[in-house]
Amino acid sequence: MTSIKSGYDLSIATYSPEGRVFQIEYASTIVKNSQLVVGAICKDGLVLISEKNCGFQNKNFLNTENIFPINKTTAIGASGKCGDIHYLIGRTRYDDTTHREFFSESLTGPLLVARISALMHMHTVYWHLRPFGCSGIIGTISDFSPEIYVIFQTGLFIKCYGTAIGNQSEMTKISLENILAKFHTCRKNIEVISKSIKKMNPKLNVQTLEIFCFSKEKPIFSKPISYNILTENRRISNFFQF
């Protein structure tokens, strides 16, 4: 084996001479080149916004979603490999169903995030598994307050007020800092964040955004977003016209 990745990327338990784990780096590269997902806490709730994946634009409508409701107060926006995302979502929904059967309440907040984190971290420990090629932003209502978590391929998770993963996520985070400082409502944040995404991707059209919202006027995560919110933003702020 040479020092140029050859043989050192065959197992998650193999370190290169420089101390790198190439499979983790490969998974990170997949996420950086995948669809953009943005999550933000607002004055009256939280929003998750995502670009639809390439399959939608190529008229291949299989697995085009990037935001998935887990229960009435929790949704996950994920970016990366579709197969890994759907496996992770399926496992999370199973855990939520089991938790509800035993404790008569939905799985939310830090407990939900810890379950997902443990699963993803396990896939970076054992040689016969591979890391998940995806990352996620978890929006949840815990103890009647909105919370945003971002979880990475290694299982590391961070609680934050707003974040972005996927393609052009670093530029989006810079604009999010100014947006979150003003502490807008959900309606206003949907408008402002969408404008920011549009500036980075001029070819964006109305069918390439997926929006989930949890607010006082929409107290359940569901799809699609309430029609009046989308219509109002397009009418007042020329939502997708620049």
Secondary structure, DSSP 8 states (H G I E B T S, - for coil): --SSSTTTTS-TT---TTS--HHHHHHHHHHHTS--EEEEEETTEEEEEEE--HHHHTT--TT---EEEEETTEEEEEEE-HHHHHHHHHHHHHHHHHHHHHHSS---HHHHHHHHHHHHHHTTTSTTS---SEEEEEEEEETTEEEEEEE-TTS-EEEESEEEESTTHHHHHHHHHHHHHHT--HHHHHHHHHHHHHHH-TT--GGGEEEEEEETTB-S--SS--HHHHHHHHHHH-TT--
